């Protein structure tokens, strides 16, 4: 694939390595980050240019990537006075890797259409490790022809990318992803807690059940750190709650029942009360451990 002029806006734990993969693949990358020091550190590791605003970054790019925090952040860097839309060229493609509401994705899609450019909502799954290893999964919404054009770029840091439907479909698919993860992690936390309280060797239990129908990525990759009480290995609780809020709001609109998701979201709120705002999502076990401790102290 020939070199393409790219703007990458947002160099957080996900965007930093993703932009790096694009640079290492030979593309001309202009970066923007609200914290300039982070952008300068990126430039010390990769080949590229620094923009002072999203508008400036977009003005020199044929493809613009955004990867920031939430709806408000995306609105600011895309629709703000010095945002992407203030500098984007006709015919350019804007790809948003942020997990947002489907409503915002559709809004930005409409703005892009009016400006004679194209938009793909493209949230990712795989976490920081997946971004660093170039093994992300990308769920996309938008025009299939546009997706086919940008898919080679996504392959720079993704093991899989798929178009799910019109604009907003990528975000809806990501909501399904988070709904499933929430239930799985809660089930794993309950199972590990049960094993301990039943006097079993939890490591041995997982060794056995992971060979059967209970096996999951969460079990294989998180049970050891969960049992060790280590929660610095993945997606933060505060971001999971942000994502679940989008899913719960969408369910209110489409009539889907999400009783487990609602319950797990409440459990994550309790984890935050324990000081776990930045712990990874497997910290649901910490909540059960805290309950066990309280129960023991009460009985004592």
Steps between C-alpha positions, in 0.01 A plus 500: 500500500643841403563760768194701605481836676342426837398707801469321834328690778520361852813326627367324807579143597322380185573774247871525578590149376238506223652815353839337542397201291383732222831687506701178501299385199645789300213748510543874551348560843417835658403472865307718741454445873360736760805433718785615276762314700339169402508595131865600531581166662322323215707697248817391678404138430332523160527694177240773459401863542334692783184707454392769743125440451274230356414747224866530402546123507195437282600763244803296387338156506300277268404271789435630852483272804362604836541298819404697809287449811125547468223682313602841632863446402407388149264795458777737602776364275269444202236773517677768706619836364845356431376148447539253217201627304649849491797368301389182324536479123219396265523129433695424817399221737451545874531181708403518866645224719348645818218305664208745490124501478353392168310830498823702488637277224192568290526874569862512387412291197244762399749783546757317288249437224413870491872582472547255209720265701446153647473353848551157656421434867752236601521416872757238593532206735819348636616758751840658541681171449312436178593847374866452589509156336308612190229246577186710540153419374322788323122525464402747229193688387479682169510455125643161393699655214662748738575217743671301223724802431613544860515132603871469407576781745303327776702183437811688617384452860200266483469125461138538389279778365146470375229730369184447706253725321430873455657772712444427870511124453858478619404667827198273540722195448745630761210529744426131446868429566493686832169342605650155448825584678318641804305180555802277438726682744235502771447127452875438521529714815215311665649164401845581636353639820282192541798269445701670772216501751433134425859418594610411146825592331366764259799463267437128476130559442568728204755254360222242480196705397688707242525181293122479476197714428589764762809606309523866394761762413435668833563175685819421312647849523370645828448232764861500627514876548151498653604240758813704572293816550680674214275729298733703281480287187226632280201721433419732793175478696415865434516439124298181525227686684506766228451230236228321695315830538485527120368143478238553770383823336474329162303215659250753630448606140480158336320311776776248572504362855842519668444388861846344540670801346312735732601293802866477400508875437384547861775263614758707310367807682580318827850426370543872439396565860782267606744728317505290184416764241817419307513129581437271205161341444597170662494682835144379554667233714633775730142593581421145608820480704404825674155356576659185641722708723209708627299184568790347699548816705128518573491136617814553704 
